């Protein structure tokens, strides 16, 4: 890749190459900037960067590896396979030779799922997967248990029905999220529309995908979202060259180049007040701004969010995005491209653990990063527009859509769509889609929303759910509705311990403890991951369990109930059997010292780790109840 001349702009901004220094841990958000400047010696390209260049735009060595008789693919091919939407996995609980299988993740901008696509995924999971589907934390489905020999059948089927797996993984812009609420109002409609626009704007252009999975032929159907936003002439906007270094001299990938991005890149779009998608965890967060007549004026833009970190490596950390400013609607295309180009050219390719854009924003600071973006796009970023305060809602249950129709949110524990005993969620969803031809939207909290429901069908839908053993939303523990967990064991190669399979028991144990302490009405936003990478966005939760050993977790406290700041680490190596004795002292302090109507996360944020730790050390179990 030939990087732009804006490298000079960056040097002008910071004076020299910056080394990453972690934010000081405290009870507050990790948003303050502590920057240490030092000259960095020239280095050879890391192996992963060489591999991307040698891949011939995401073809090699994957193309040849897929033709072998082996049940798996090589490590190099696996790295390239990610860009095609798949991870190679192995069941870590099976003894003997590696039993390779593949997880396949879809690209679904705005989380939308037409009924024909749901039917296809349901069938593919039964015929070529492990029989279930999993709703992810980025509003898309993924399937597990696909054998190497079935990959082409599965992926080509998805592409030919008007969907895709391209860019669901890898060092490119991932699935673009939005608020899942399908309200018929101009602001929500703009949020859905521009989520699809940004998904198209930053799609990889390599023909490797059609060559490998469709034998070089065009897909039978164009991606659904592409057709819906074609009036924006997005290819023209993507390829427009303002001469400032956004477009690079690469005929195949003029936005990405042959090295693509330093690391994955995440975008979220919402409306003022609706933080149902964890907007501050994205590389770019976009908020639709309309006038009193509901007409689009532009967007508030935030940058530099991200969850991933490593244990015992203080130079890696979770970070909530900074407000960059307001961008008029006509300028949003070049500004979005400029932000991505800044990360492409100046993100840390030498140290992959520090390659996300949050580290670039952290090192420069938001003012200098904004100047860098302006040097690419030639647009002055305006001050952030005042807007409604953030609220969190999972949009579960029945809601009026705004056009005489209804939408219904169905909670799914940790995103796993399955049939198990009398609980037959997967069968129920298929019946609903077949009987009512329902369009659906996956939520950022691993659940599903059915939209455009005729009110006369409400009773029938509820009956189908009852017949399949699905509890109505009123009977679901509010803490279960708030909770999320990553898949972790047995298939994730990074997991240090359990998450999805054990989280329901943690919710039950926490509910029992809350009841014991007369805190039955308390709702706490809890999340769990099996490793520190943060796939379930634990560092934004009021209470998080982050796996740090075979049967132990870090405890994180103090995230916001409306998801606007990061939590802080409270303790390491909590024995999985000692949840109650760990949490009871904290809840006792909450009972005694909370302010009126204060949420658990806000309380922990206000008091801080030191004060809570001091209280717990002198606490006698069973001595405090509300």
C-alpha positions, 0 to 999 in steps of 0.5 A: 500500500502507498500511504498518503502524504498525510503522514506529514500532517500527523507528524506535524500534529504530534511532533514525533511518533507516539508510544501508547500509555494506558490511562491511569485506572481509577473509579472514573471512565478511562477517557483522560489522555496520558501521552508519552512521546518517543521516536520509534525505530523503523521496523519490518512489516509484521507477519500479518501485514505481509500476509495481507499483501501476499493474499492477492486481495484476500484470495491466497492461500485460502483458495488453494487450501479449500481444495485440499482433503484436510478437514481444516485450513492452514493458519495463514489461510485462516487469517484470510478466511476471516475476511470472508466471514468465517472462523476456524474452530475446534471443540476444545472439550473433545479429546484426540485429533483436532476436530475442525469446524467453521463458524460463519457470521453474516453481514446484516447492516441495521440487523435486518433479516427478511423472512426468506433469509431467516428460512434459509439460515434455519435450514442451513443450520439444520443441514450443514451446522450444529442445529442452532443459530446464534444472535451476536452482539453486532446484530447479525446471526452466526452459525457454528459447526459447518464442515469445510466441505460444506462452506461453499454450499452455505456461503453461496446460498447466502450470497444468492439470496441477497445477503453476504458474509463479506466483511463480517470479520477481518481488518475491515469495517464490520457489520454496521449497527443501529437502534433496532426499534423499527419506529416509523418516524423520520429520525429512526428511518434515517438511522436505518438508512445510513447504517446501510449506506455506511455498510455499502460505503466501506465494503471490500471491493475485491472480486475474491469473494465471488471467485471463491464462493460463486466460481466467478459468477455474480450473485443471483440477487444483489444484497438487499440493503444495497438495493435499498440505498442505491439512490445515494449513488454510494459507489460514486461517493466512495470513489470520489477523490478530493486529492487529500489522500483518502483515495489511494492509488489501488485499482482494486481497493481504493479505500483499503489498499492491499493491507486493508486496515490495521485492525477491525473497525466498527460503526454504529448509528442511532438517534438522540436519546436511544443508546440501545446499541452501546454507541460509545463502544464503536470506532465511529458512532453516528447520531442522526440530527433532524430539525423540528420538521423531521428533516435531516440536518446532519450527524453528531459524530463520536470516535475512538471507542473499543472494548478489547484488552489483554490481561496484565498488559496495561497498554491495552484498555477499554475506551468509550468514544469521544465526541468529535462534533457535528457534520452536515449531511452533505459532508458526512461521506467525506468525513466518514472516509477521512476517519477511516483513512486516518486509521488506515494510514496512522493506526499502529500496524507494528503492535497488533494489540494497539492497532484499534483506532481507539489507541490513535485517538487516545494518543493524539487526543480528540482535538488533534485527531479531529485536525487530522481528520479535517486534513483528509476531508477538507471539512471543518468539524462543527461543535457537537449539537446539544441533544436529548439525554441517553436512555437504554431500552432493549425494545422487548415485548409489544410496541406500537410501530407508528403506522398502525402496526406493531413490533414485538421483541423476543428475548433470547438468553445470550443469543442462542436460538435452539430447541432444548426439551420443552423450550423450542425457540428455534421451532417457534421462530420458524413457525412465526416466519412461515405463518406470518411472513415476518421480517425481523431485526436482530438487536444489539443485545442478542435478541430478535424483533419482529416488525410490521405485525398486523394487530389482529395477529398479536394473539396468534403470535403469543399462542405460538410462543406459548405452545413452544414453551416460550415465557412471555416477556413479563416473566423474564427476570429483568436482569436476564433481559439486561445481561449478555455473554459471549459464546466462550467454551467450548469452541472459542480458541481464546476463552479462558473459562465459561461465559454463555453456558454459565451466565444463566446460573450467575443471573439466578444466583444474583437474583437469589442474593438480591432477594435475600438482601431485600433488593428484589426490585433492583435491576443491574446490567451484567455482562460476562466474557470468557476472556478479556477481548470484550465481545459482549462489551463487558467493560460498559456494564454496571457489573461484569465478569471477565474470565481470567482463569479456568474457574475465575473472573475479574470483577468490573464495576461502575459502568453506566446503566445508560452505557456512556462510560467504561467500568473499572477493574475491582478485583481479579481471580474471583473464584466462580464458587464465591460469587455470593460472598464477593458481591454481598458486601458490595450490595450491603454498601449500596444499601447503606450509602446509595443516594435516592434513585441511584443505580448500582453502576452510578453508585460504584462509579461515585464511590470508587474501587478504594472505598468499596474495597475498604468497606468489603474488608470489614464487612460481616456476611449477613449483617445488612439487609435493605 
